[in-house]
Amino acid sequence: MPRLPQTGIADRRTPAFTLPDVRDGSWDEFKPHLTQLDAELTDNYAAGSDPVLCVRDRDGRNWTIELASHARNAEIGLSQAAALPGDPVRVIGRRTRHFGEQRIKAVHLTIAGRPFELYPGALG
């Protein structure tokens, strides 16, 4: 017969995944303030090993938009089919500190009028 801990079976339950704390070290390569970008979706790699969207802004510059984890994206409904090339995209996120690199870690997206809150509470 299996032996249960003295404090009970539900003693040490943890969520299947946790949202990263924007104050931890994993966000060090990104600027502390939020940036907003209005663009058009060119490619969707939400199902790739590193989920990203590729967008083009009004000035013709190409940007890479880093998304949350696969589990988080699936939870909020952000799938490959949720964003199609040509869709208007509004990104709110943190821009990389690397000079000349057009990359943003998204905390909130609006794709074709549909909002996606990747990191709840990150907007303030």
N, C-alpha and C positions, 0 to 999 in steps of 0.2 A: 504494500500500500504506500502511495507517495506521501511524503511528509511535507506539510504546509508550514510556512513560517509562523512564528508565535503571534505576530501582529495581524495576521490574516492574509488572505490571498490578494486583496486589492491594495496592499500596502505600498507598492512601488510602481504604480502605473504611470506611464509616460505616453505622450502623444506619438503617433506614428512618425510625424516629422514636426519640426519646429521652425518657425520663421526666424531668419537671422536677425540679430539685434543690430540695427544700423550704427550703433556705437562701438561695435566690436572691431577687431583688426581686419576682418575680411573686406571692409569698405575703405581701407586706407588709401588705395590707389585712386579713389574717386574724391572729387571736391566736396566740401561739406555743405554747400548750398545747392538748392534745387534749380534745375534748368527746365524750361519748357520749349518744345520743338513741335512745330506743325509741319507735316510732311506727307508723302504718298508712299504706300507700301510697294516695294519692288520685289522682294523675295521673303518667303516665310520658311524658317528653319526651326520652328517650334518643336518638331519631333526629333531634331538632331541631338548629338551627344551634348552639345552646349546650346541650349535653346536661345535663338536670336531671331530678330527681324531685321531686314535690311530695308532702309527707307531713303528717299531722296527729298531734300528740302526744296523750298521755292527758288533758292539760288543755284540749284543743280548739284549741291554737294551730297555725297553718299554717306550715310551714317549706319553704324551697327548698334542695334538696341538689344542689350542683354536682358533676358527675361528671368523669371524666378525658376525654381526647380520644376521638373516634370510633374511631380506630385501636386505642387501648388498650382501650376498652370491648369492641370486637369480639374482641380477642385473649383476653380473660378470659371471654367468653361473656355479657357484660352487654348484652342486646339488648332491644328493645321487648317481646318475648314472655317474657323472663326475669322481669319484674316486672309483676304485674297489680294493678289497684286492689283494695284490701282485704287485700293481702299484708302480714304483719308485717315491719317493717324495723328493723334496728339499724344506726345510723350512728356511725362513729367518724371524727372529722374536726376541722377547725379552724373555729371560729366567726368570723364577720366582726367587725371592730372597730367598725363603724357602729352607733351606739346605736339600739335599737328595731328593727333589721333582723333577721329570723329567717332567716338564711342560713348554711349550713355547707358548706365545701369538704371533701368526703368523701375519706378515705384508705383506708378499709375499710368495706364494707357486708356485712350478712347479710340476705338477702331470703328469707323463708319457709324459713329453715334452711340456705340455700345461701350460702357465703361468696364474696365478691368482693374481691380485694386490688388496689385501684386504683393505689396507689403502694407497691410493695414496699420494705420497709426504713423506711417512714415511721413505723411504730408503735414503733420503737426497737430 
